[in-house]
Amino acid sequence: MAKILLVDDDPDFVDATKLILEKSGHKISVANNGKDGWDKAQKENPDLLLVDVMMESPDAGFQLVYKLKNDPKLKNKPVLLLTAVGKVTGFKFDKQKDQDFMPVTEYLEKPIKPEVLLDKISKALGK
């Protein structure tokens, strides 16, 4: 299965998501903030990244995705942006409208059902 880098600062979400993904056969690496996420992405070259938006700053996930998409080695990696920003701010992401602003494979609103997450990962990996 895939090497997935999960970048999120919520330990409960990380533990639950890691368990679900590992049970599905994926190899999971975790980073708890944007800087560590960047370092691990560079070092580990994951097949896919799951990135939270609001971590050490309200836009840390956006900053990380921007760096990833401007890196020659990582720019084509699928990125699923996980966010609860809609619940906090009322802002809703739309993949079609927001693709120029934040070119990610998928926007996923937290909380997300395990079967939906697994389906989105499979689609992002082309399976």
N, C-alpha and C positions, 0 to 999 in steps of 0.2 A: 504494500500500500504506500501511501504518500508520507513524506516528511513534512510536517506542518509546524509552523511557528505561531504560537498563540501569544499575542501581546496584549495584556490586560492587567489592571491593578487590583481587581476584585478577587480576593483569594477564594471565595465561595464559588464564583463563576468559573474561575480557572480550574479548580478541583473537579467540579461537575462536568465541565466541557472536556477536560483532559480524560476523565474516566470514560465518557461516551465515545470519544474519538479513538482511544486506545483499544476499547472493546471492539471497535470496528476494524481494528488492524493497523491503524495509522501510528506512526512514530511521532510523538509530540515533544516539542521543546517549548519552554515558557520564558517569557521576559515580562517584567512587571512595570516597565515604563518605556517611553520612546527611545531613549538613548540605548538601553540594554537591547531593545528590539532591533535597532539599527546594527549594533555590534554583532548580535547573534545571526542576523540575516546575512551579514557580510561573511561571517565565519562558517556558518552551517549550510548556506545556499539551499533553503527549504524549497519544496515543490509548491507550497501554497502558504499564504500568511493570513491569519485572522487577527485583525487589529481593532482594538477599542478606540473610540474617539477621545473621550474625556478620561485622562489619566493624571499625570503630574501637573498638567495645565488643561484648560477646557478644549484646546485644539491640538494636543500632543499627537493624537492619531493622525490628524491631517498633516502635521509637519512630517511625521514618519513616512506616510504614503507619498508625499511630495518628494522626499529624498529617494525613496525606493524607485519611483517612476522616472527619476532623473539619473539613476545609476545604470550604466551599460550592462552590468551583470544581472541585475535584479528587475529591470524595468518591465520585462515580459512575464514576470511571475504573477499568478492570480492572487488578488487581494480581496478578501471579504471584509468589509468595514462593518464592525459591530458597534451599535450605538443605542443609547437610551436618550440621546440628545433631543429627540422629538418629544419625549415625556417631560423633559426639563424646560425646553424652550418653545415647544410647539412647532419647531421647524421640521418639515418632512422632506426626506431626500427622495429624489426621483432619478433613477438611473439615466433616463434619456435626457432630462433637462440639466442634470448636474455633472454629466460625463466630462465636459470641458473643465469644470471647476475642480473635480476630484475624480480622475479616471481610475475607478476601481471596477472589479469584476461584478461585485454585488454589494448592495447596502442591506444590512439585516438589522431590524429593530429588536432590541432586547426587551423582554426575555424572548428567547427563540426556542421553539420545540425541537427536541433532538432529531426527530425524523426530517424536519425541514432543514436543519443545519447539515445533516449528512447528505441530503439530496442536493443542496446548493454546492457542497464541496465536491460531490461526484460530478456535477455538471461543470464546475469550474475547472476540474482536472480532465474534462473531456471523456468521462466514463459514462 
